[in-house]
Amino acid sequence: LMELGAMVCIPGSPRCDECPLRDSCGALATGTVEERPARTAAKAVPVEHHGVAVVVADDSRVLLVKRPGKGRLAGLWEFPGVQSQPDETPADTAFRAYLTTTGEYSDQSTPVLTPLCTISHAFTHVRVVYQAFVLPISAADKANPAEPGPTEFIPSEKNASGDSSPIVTALSPKGSSSASSEHPGRAEPMVSAWVEFSAISSYPLPRAQQKIAAALLERVRG
């Protein structure tokens, strides 16, 4: 019977004239051969909405964070982002992502987030929609992380004298409530970097983050 299904009753191109069971075939009798086997409805893919903060300091550097060593896109770099909560606007989510990374916003004025782009990316079992916003801050603000931790040195840039300077700092978000909703109870330090526009491409970014970076650079150059 298995051989019959593999050699004669072939989905899409059945050889009914060669089938020894054609006289008792219900599909052939009812004219529904082309509909067999019946297709099952595709399972709906869940969708996650993420707000992304493209934090740009006035010394022309942008904030990147390194993802945890385990889980989705482990060890890659990205712009600060978190998954949206119910009744939260995309801009509010993006600002929360910034606070998750730094723990504070020292500017007394109301933060102004400008829409940058929306990127949809399909993973194996989920589709993620990234809504990115540009958040400008002063260079002084970026020098004051919430709770400095150990420093990770990545010599990807050089200072005026030609010496490599550390630009990466490991941050421990303030309190467990500040941990990213995407990484609850994150035990390892959150490693962040202030990166010159020209050096963004030297960091391993996921494909969706590369598109966000391209949109940023296009806006900066335009």
C-alpha positions in Angstrom: 0.0 0.0 0.0 2.9 2.4 0.8 4.4 1.6 -2.6 1.0 2.3 -4.3 0.9 5.7 -2.7 4.5 6.5 -3.6 4.4 5.3 -7.2 0.8 5.6 -8.4 -1.4 7.8 -6.1 1.1 10.7 -6.3 -0.2 14.1 -4.9 -0.6 16.6 -7.7 -0.2 14.0 -10.6 -1.9 10.7 -9.7 -1.7 7.9 -12.2 -5.4 6.8 -11.9 -5.4 4.7 -15.1 -2.6 2.5 -13.6 -4.2 2.2 -10.1 -5.6 -1.3 -9.3 -8.0 0.3 -6.8 -9.5 2.9 -9.2 -12.9 1.1 -9.3 -13.3 1.6 -5.5 -11.6 5.1 -5.3 -14.0 7.6 -3.7 -12.0 10.6 -5.0 -12.1 9.4 -8.6 -15.8 8.7 -8.3 -16.6 12.2 -7.0 -14.1 14.0 -9.2 -12.0 15.3 -6.3 -8.7 13.7 -7.2 -7.0 17.0 -7.7 -8.0 18.1 -4.2 -6.3 15.1 -2.5 -4.7 15.1 -0.1 -6.7 17.8 1.5 -4.5 20.7 2.5 -4.4 21.8 6.1 -4.7 25.4 6.9 -1.4 27.1 7.6 -0.9 27.9 11.2 -1.0 31.6 11.9 2.5 33.0 12.7 2.5 35.1 15.9 3.6 38.7 15.5 5.6 40.7 18.0 5.8 44.5 17.9 9.1 46.0 19.1 10.0 49.6 19.8 13.6 50.6 18.9 15.5 53.6 20.2 18.1 54.9 17.8 19.9 57.1 20.3 22.1 59.7 18.6 24.4 61.8 20.7 25.4 65.3 19.5 29.0 64.1 19.0 27.8 61.9 16.1 27.8 58.6 17.9 24.9 56.2 18.2 24.1 53.7 21.0 24.4 50.0 20.4 23.8 47.1 22.9 25.0 43.6 22.8 22.4 40.8 23.0 22.8 38.1 25.7 24.9 35.1 24.9 21.9 32.8 24.7 18.6 32.9 23.0 17.4 34.6 19.8 20.3 36.4 17.9 22.7 35.6 20.7 25.8 37.7 20.9 24.9 40.1 18.1 24.6 43.9 18.4 21.5 46.0 18.0 19.9 49.3 18.7 18.1 49.3 22.1 14.7 47.7 21.7 12.0 46.0 23.7 8.7 44.3 23.0 5.6 46.5 23.2 3.2 46.2 26.0 -0.6 46.5 25.7 -1.9 50.0 25.2 1.7 51.3 24.8 2.5 53.5 21.8 5.5 52.6 19.6 7.3 55.8 20.6 6.7 55.0 24.3 8.1 51.5 23.8 11.2 52.9 22.1 11.8 55.4 24.9 11.3 52.6 27.4 14.0 50.6 25.5 16.4 53.6 26.0 15.6 53.7 29.7 16.1 49.9 30.0 19.7 50.5 28.7 20.7 53.6 30.6 18.3 53.7 33.6 17.7 57.4 33.3 17.0 60.4 31.1 18.8 63.4 32.5 17.4 66.0 30.1 14.6 68.0 31.8 12.8 68.6 28.5 10.2 66.2 27.1 12.0 63.6 24.9 11.4 64.0 21.2 11.4 60.8 19.2 11.2 61.0 15.5 10.0 58.1 13.4 12.8 56.5 11.4 11.5 53.3 9.8 9.4 50.2 10.3 11.1 46.9 9.5 9.3 43.5 9.5 11.4 40.4 9.8 10.3 36.7 9.8 12.0 34.3 12.2 11.3 30.6 12.1 8.2 30.7 14.4 7.5 34.4 14.8 7.4 37.6 12.8 8.8 40.7 14.5 7.9 44.3 13.5 10.5 46.8 14.5 9.4 50.4 14.8 12.5 52.6 15.1 12.6 56.1 16.4 15.5 58.6 16.6 16.2 60.0 20.1 18.7 62.8 20.1 20.7 63.4 23.4 23.7 65.4 24.4 27.1 63.9 24.5 27.2 64.6 28.3 24.2 62.4 28.9 25.8 59.4 27.2 28.8 59.5 29.6 26.6 58.8 32.7 25.3 55.2 32.6 23.0 54.2 35.4 25.2 51.6 37.2 28.6 51.1 35.6 29.8 47.5 35.6 33.0 45.9 34.2 34.3 47.3 31.0 34.7 45.3 27.8 37.3 46.7 25.5 36.7 46.6 21.7 39.4 48.6 19.8 37.3 49.4 16.8 38.0 53.2 16.9 41.0 55.3 17.5 41.3 58.7 19.3 43.0 61.8 18.0 46.5 60.5 19.0 46.0 57.3 17.1 45.6 55.1 20.2 42.7 52.8 20.4 40.2 53.9 23.1 37.7 51.8 24.9 34.2 52.7 23.8 32.2 49.8 25.3 30.8 49.8 28.8 28.9 47.0 30.5 25.8 48.3 32.2 23.6 46.7 34.9 20.1 48.0 34.5 18.7 49.7 37.6 16.7 47.1 39.5 15.0 44.0 38.1 12.1 46.1 36.9 14.3 47.8 34.4 15.4 44.6 32.7 14.3 44.2 29.1 11.0 42.4 28.7 12.7 40.3 26.0 15.3 39.1 28.5 13.5 38.9 31.9 15.8 38.2 34.9 18.9 38.8 32.7 21.9 37.8 34.9 24.7 38.9 32.6 25.7 42.6 32.3 24.2 44.6 29.5 27.1 45.6 27.2 26.6 48.9 25.4 28.8 50.9 23.0 28.7 54.5 21.7 29.7 54.1 18.0 30.6 56.6 15.3 28.4 56.4 12.3 31.2 55.2 10.1 32.0 52.3 12.5 28.4 50.8 12.7 29.2 48.3 10.0 32.1 46.9 12.0 29.6 45.5 14.5 27.8 42.2 13.8 24.1 43.3 13.5 21.1 41.1 12.6 19.6 41.7 9.2 16.7 43.8 10.5 19.1 46.0 12.6 21.2 46.5 9.5 18.2 47.9 7.7 17.6 50.3 10.6 21.2 51.3 10.5 20.9 51.9 6.7 17.9 54.1 7.3 19.8 56.1 9.9 22.8 56.7 7.7 20.6 57.7 4.8 18.9 60.3 7.0 22.2 61.6 8.3 23.7 61.8 4.8 20.6 63.3 3.3 
